[in-house]
Amino acid sequence: MGKGIRTAPRDALIANSVSEKDRAKAFSFHRALDNLGALVGPLIAMIILSIFNNNIRMVFLLSTIPGLMVLILLFFVKESDTYKNNSKVISLKELLSMKKFSGKLRFLFITLFIFTLGNSSDAFIIYRLKVAGVNTVYIPLLWGIFNLIKSLGNYPSGIIADNMGKKRIIITGWILYAIIYVLFGIVNSMTGVITVFLIYGLYYSMTEGAERAYIADLVPAELRGSAYGFYNFVIGISALPASLLFGYIWEKFSYKAAFFTGSAFSLLAIILFLVTQDILSSDNKER
């Protein structure tokens, strides 16, 4: 609940705090720090556990320190008067019908829903590492390297998206995703699966910031909180059926069929994205 409440307004704050030409860079910088935290945080937890004889309570207790620091820093974050004075309240019915959003944004949400249906939980990726023969003790290390790759690739991808176009970097990331899922299905060696897994981090690097920046281009500032809320809603409601479908296909047929199905969903989403975003007009131009 806490994560759900904070995510949309945070993304709206980021979008409204930078110029349009720097949006992808700003979102990607945020994602770089978040992914870096996903690496550094567990390492610090390991150190605390080693010092305090595996006292997990101490880990939770000490984690309140950075949490309180964030709350203090948040008091210094200022929203622009223009945004606050022109903010709009829309009803739940209007939000679910997407009437307040442009045609491009509505079809983007539909496209994201289809793409996410093929984007199952990364727990299946970890299980794929296990099937390939990776020892359980090394999986946390690989997960840390995976997050490091995501972090290192985020900011450069944001710069490229701002300079070359957000749609291009999103499509490139989705194509890479489709290829990676096919490779997860056909590569059998442990070294090969590990390599594919680490390359998989680049997909996140390319798309995490660009998708959020692209949404900001398609909606006025006063509706961005609602847009990001709906964005996370779409991803959330499709995540469960995506994982259930993936797990069913894996169990009923094979992991190859499951990964190939995920790749097929992403290719369908790419086609829909290309068609709808080029044809439909929008009140907001992508620069």
Backbone torsions as a table, in degrees:
resi	resn	phi	psi	omega
1	MET	NA	-42.9	179.9
2	GLY	-61.2	-43.7	179.7
3	LYS	-66.6	-38.7	179.7
4	GLY	-65.1	-38.1	-179.0
5	ILE	-70.3	-38.3	-171.7
6	ARG	-83.4	-26.7	-166.8
7	THR	-65.3	-50.7	-176.8
8	ALA	-62.6	-50.0	178.5
9	PRO	-63.7	-32.4	176.8
10	ARG	-63.6	-45.4	179.7
11	ASP	-65.1	-37.1	177.6
12	ALA	-64.8	-39.9	177.7
13	LEU	-61.8	-43.1	179.5
14	ILE	-63.2	-46.7	-177.7
15	ALA	-61.2	-37.3	-176.6
16	ASN	-87.8	-0.7	-178.3
17	SER	-100.6	-4.9	-178.1
18	VAL	-133.7	162.4	176.7
19	SER	-75.0	162.6	-177.4
20	GLU	-59.9	-34.8	-176.9
21	LYS	-72.3	-12.1	-179.1
22	ASP	-116.6	11.6	-173.6
23	ARG	-65.1	-48.4	-178.6
24	ALA	-62.9	-37.4	178.1
25	LYS	-63.3	-43.1	-178.8
26	ALA	-65.7	-47.7	178.9
27	PHE	-63.9	-38.8	-179.3
28	SER	-69.1	-34.4	176.4
29	PHE	-64.1	-41.5	176.9
30	HIS	-61.4	-46.2	-179.5
31	ARG	-65.4	-33.4	178.2
32	ALA	-62.7	-44.1	179.6
33	LEU	-68.7	-38.0	179.4
34	ASP	-63.7	-44.9	179.4
35	ASN	-69.0	-33.2	176.2
36	LEU	-66.3	-37.5	176.3
37	GLY	-63.8	-33.8	177.9
38	ALA	-66.6	-19.7	175.2
39	LEU	-91.4	-47.8	-174.6
40	VAL	-71.5	-39.3	-177.9
41	GLY	-56.1	-53.7	178.2
42	PRO	-61.4	-33.5	177.6
43	LEU	-64.1	-42.9	177.4
44	ILE	-63.7	-40.3	178.4
45	ALA	-61.2	-40.0	178.0
46	MET	-62.4	-40.7	179.7
47	ILE	-64.9	-44.1	179.5
48	ILE	-62.2	-42.3	179.4
49	LEU	-63.0	-37.8	179.8
50	SER	-69.8	-34.1	-178.9
51	ILE	-75.6	-39.9	-173.8
52	PHE	-105.3	30.3	173.3
53	ASN	54.1	52.7	176.5
54	ASN	59.9	32.7	178.3
55	ASN	-82.0	96.3	-176.9
56	ILE	-66.3	-33.8	178.3
57	ARG	-57.4	-37.0	-179.9
58	MET	-66.2	-34.6	177.4
59	VAL	-60.9	-47.9	179.8
60	PHE	-65.6	-38.5	-179.8
61	LEU	-63.3	-48.7	-178.4
62	LEU	-70.2	-23.5	178.9
63	SER	-69.3	-15.3	176.6
64	THR	-70.2	-21.1	-178.5
65	ILE	-64.3	-55.5	176.2
66	PRO	-63.1	-30.8	177.7
67	GLY	-62.5	-42.9	177.9
68	LEU	-68.7	-35.4	177.4
69	MET	-62.1	-39.3	178.6
70	VAL	-64.2	-42.5	179.8
71	LEU	-62.7	-38.3	177.9
72	ILE	-65.6	-45.3	179.4
73	LEU	-62.7	-33.1	-176.9
74	LEU	-64.1	-26.0	178.1
75	PHE	-64.9	-21.4	-178.8
76	PHE	-91.3	-3.0	178.4
77	VAL	-82.1	125.2	-177.2
78	LYS	-115.0	134.7	173.4
79	GLU	-89.5	148.0	179.6
80	SER	-68.7	143.7	179.1
81	ASP	-62.3	-34.5	-179.9
82	THR	-60.2	-42.9	-179.3
83	TYR	-68.3	-46.0	-177.1
84	LYS	-64.8	-38.1	-176.7
85	ASN	-75.8	-19.8	-176.9
86	ASN	-113.4	8.9	-178.5
87	SER	-64.3	146.4	-177.2
88	LYS	-119.8	146.6	175.1
89	VAL	-107.1	124.9	177.6
90	ILE	-117.2	149.1	-176.9
91	SER	-74.9	164.1	177.8
92	LEU	-62.1	-37.4	178.9
93	LYS	-62.7	-43.8	178.2
94	GLU	-64.9	-37.2	-180.0
95	LEU	-65.5	-47.4	-177.6
96	LEU	-69.1	-30.4	178.2
97	SER	-80.1	-16.4	178.7
98	MET	63.0	21.4	-177.3
99	LYS	-64.2	-29.0	-177.5
100	LYS	-78.5	-11.1	-176.6
101	PHE	-97.1	155.3	178.9
102	SER	-69.8	164.7	178.7
103	GLY	-60.3	-40.4	179.6
104	LYS	-62.1	-41.6	-177.9
105	LEU	-69.8	-39.5	178.4
106	ARG	-60.9	-45.1	179.7
107	PHE	-71.7	-27.2	174.5
108	LEU	-64.0	-42.1	178.6
109	PHE	-64.2	-40.4	177.4
110	ILE	-62.9	-42.2	178.8
111	THR	-63.1	-43.0	179.1
112	LEU	-64.1	-35.5	177.3
113	PHE	-62.0	-46.2	179.3
114	ILE	-64.4	-43.6	180.0
115	PHE	-61.8	-42.7	-177.6
116	THR	-68.5	-26.0	175.6
117	LEU	-61.3	-24.6	176.5
118	GLY	-99.4	2.8	-176.9
119	ASN	-111.8	82.1	-176.5
120	SER	-74.8	176.2	178.5
121	SER	-57.9	142.2	177.9
122	ASP	-68.6	-6.5	173.7
123	ALA	-60.7	-31.6	177.3
124	PHE	-68.7	-32.1	177.5
125	ILE	-66.9	-41.9	177.2
126	ILE	-62.1	-41.2	178.1
127	TYR	-64.9	-34.0	176.8
128	ARG	-63.4	-37.4	175.4
129	LEU	-62.2	-41.4	178.5
130	LYS	-62.9	-43.8	179.5
131	VAL	-61.6	-34.5	-179.7
132	ALA	-74.3	-10.3	175.9
133	GLY	107.8	8.9	179.7
134	VAL	-72.8	129.7	178.9
135	ASN	-66.8	139.5	-176.8
136	THR	-55.1	-34.8	-176.1
137	VAL	-65.1	-23.4	-178.2
138	TYR	-92.7	-11.5	-176.8
139	ILE	-64.1	-42.6	175.4
140	PRO	-58.5	-37.0	177.8
141	LEU	-64.3	-45.5	178.5
142	LEU	-63.5	-37.5	178.4
143	TRP	-65.1	-37.1	176.8
144	GLY	-65.7	-43.9	178.1
145	ILE	-63.6	-39.2	177.9
146	PHE	-58.0	-46.7	178.5
147	ASN	-67.5	-33.1	176.7
148	LEU	-64.9	-42.0	177.9
149	ILE	-62.7	-43.2	176.4
150	LYS	-57.9	-46.7	-177.3
151	SER	-64.1	-45.4	-178.2
152	LEU	-66.2	-29.7	-177.9
153	GLY	-89.0	-17.3	-175.7
154	ASN	-58.8	-57.0	-172.3
155	TYR	-65.6	-46.0	175.9
156	PRO	-59.1	-36.9	178.5
157	SER	-65.3	-36.4	177.4
158	GLY	-65.3	-40.7	177.4
159	ILE	-62.5	-44.1	179.0
160	ILE	-63.3	-41.4	-179.7
161	ALA	-62.9	-41.0	178.8
162	ASP	-67.7	-32.7	-176.8
163	ASN	-88.4	-34.8	-173.7
164	MET	-109.2	-8.8	-180.0
165	GLY	113.0	132.3	-176.8
166	LYS	-69.5	-37.3	179.8
167	LYS	-59.8	-40.8	-178.2
168	ARG	-62.6	-43.7	-177.5
169	ILE	-71.8	-33.8	176.3
170	ILE	-64.3	-47.9	179.9
171	ILE	-62.0	-42.0	178.9
172	THR	-61.4	-42.9	178.8
173	GLY	-64.1	-41.3	179.6
174	TRP	-68.0	-37.5	176.3
175	ILE	-64.0	-42.7	177.2
176	LEU	-59.9	-40.3	177.9
177	TYR	-59.8	-46.3	-179.1
178	ALA	-61.0	-42.2	179.5
179	ILE	-65.2	-43.4	-178.3
180	ILE	-62.6	-42.0	179.5
181	TYR	-65.5	-35.5	174.8
182	VAL	-64.5	-42.8	-179.8
183	LEU	-64.6	-37.2	176.0
184	PHE	-59.7	-27.9	-179.3
185	GLY	-82.9	-30.5	-172.8
186	ILE	-105.8	-22.0	179.7
187	VAL	-79.6	131.7	-175.4
188	ASN	-110.7	-29.4	-175.8
189	SER	-72.6	150.2	-179.7
190	MET	-62.2	-43.5	179.4
191	THR	-61.8	-39.8	-179.7
192	GLY	-65.8	-43.4	-179.9
193	VAL	-65.6	-40.1	177.5
194	ILE	-61.9	-43.0	179.2
195	THR	-61.6	-45.4	178.8
196	VAL	-62.1	-40.9	179.8
197	PHE	-60.7	-43.8	-178.9
198	LEU	-69.9	-36.6	176.0
199	ILE	-65.4	-30.3	177.9
200	TYR	-55.4	-29.6	177.6
201	GLY	-60.7	-28.3	-179.5
202	LEU	-68.3	-29.7	176.4
203	TYR	-59.5	-46.2	178.0
204	TYR	-63.7	-40.9	179.6
205	SER	-56.8	-41.3	-175.6
206	MET	-74.7	-37.6	-167.5
207	THR	-100.6	-27.2	-173.0
208	GLU	-58.2	-47.5	-179.7
209	GLY	-81.6	-38.8	-175.3
210	ALA	-65.2	-40.4	-180.0
211	GLU	-62.5	-45.2	-178.5
212	ARG	-67.7	-38.1	178.7
213	ALA	-68.0	-38.3	-179.1
214	TYR	-65.3	-38.5	177.2
215	ILE	-60.8	-42.0	179.8
216	ALA	-61.5	-30.8	179.1
217	ASP	-70.8	-21.6	-172.7
218	LEU	-102.4	3.2	-176.5
219	VAL	-141.8	141.5	177.3
220	PRO	-65.9	158.0	-174.2
221	ALA	-55.7	-37.8	-175.0
222	GLU	-71.6	-12.3	180.0
223	LEU	-112.8	7.1	-175.2
224	ARG	-68.3	-34.9	177.5
225	GLY	-60.1	-44.7	178.1
226	SER	-64.6	-40.0	-178.9
227	ALA	-64.2	-44.0	179.4
228	TYR	-70.8	-31.8	174.8
229	GLY	-63.4	-43.6	179.5
230	PHE	-69.3	-35.2	176.5
231	TYR	-57.9	-48.0	179.2
232	ASN	-71.3	-30.5	176.0
233	PHE	-63.9	-44.9	-179.8
234	VAL	-61.3	-46.0	179.8
235	ILE	-65.3	-38.9	-178.2
236	GLY	-66.4	-44.9	-176.1
237	ILE	-73.9	-21.2	179.4
238	SER	-92.0	-15.0	-176.5
239	ALA	-67.1	-42.8	-178.2
240	LEU	-66.0	-53.2	178.0
241	PRO	-60.8	-32.0	178.3
242	ALA	-61.5	-46.3	-178.8
243	SER	-71.1	-37.5	177.2
244	LEU	-63.4	-43.4	178.7
245	LEU	-63.9	-45.2	-179.1
246	PHE	-61.6	-46.1	-179.7
247	GLY	-64.8	-38.9	179.1
248	TYR	-63.8	-46.8	-179.1
249	ILE	-64.4	-41.0	178.0
250	TRP	-59.3	-47.8	-176.1
251	GLU	-72.2	-39.5	-175.7
252	LYS	-78.5	-36.3	-175.9
253	PHE	-117.9	-80.9	179.5
254	SER	-170.2	165.7	177.0
255	TYR	-66.1	-29.2	178.1
256	LYS	-61.9	-47.6	179.3
257	ALA	-61.2	-37.4	-179.6
258	ALA	-65.5	-46.4	-179.3
259	PHE	-69.5	-36.3	177.8
260	PHE	-65.5	-36.8	177.2
261	THR	-64.9	-43.0	177.1
262	GLY	-60.1	-40.4	178.0
263	SER	-64.7	-39.3	-180.0
264	ALA	-63.8	-41.5	176.9
265	PHE	-60.1	-41.8	-179.2
266	SER	-66.6	-38.4	178.0
267	LEU	-65.9	-39.6	176.2
268	LEU	-62.3	-41.0	178.9
269	ALA	-65.5	-38.8	178.7
270	ILE	-61.2	-45.9	-180.0
271	ILE	-61.8	-46.7	179.8
272	LEU	-62.8	-40.3	179.0
273	PHE	-62.1	-46.6	-179.3
274	LEU	-62.6	-44.0	-176.9
275	VAL	-69.0	-51.4	-173.2
276	THR	-72.0	-39.1	-176.3
277	GLN	-74.3	-22.4	177.8
278	ASP	-87.6	-31.2	-175.0
279	ILE	-87.1	-45.1	-173.9
280	LEU	-72.2	142.5	175.8
281	SER	-86.8	159.4	-179.9
282	SER	-144.9	152.7	177.3
283	ASP	-71.7	-20.3	-177.3
284	ASN	-116.4	123.5	179.1
285	LYS	-83.4	145.5	172.4
286	GLU	-89.4	131.3	-179.2
287	ARG	-109.0	NA	NA
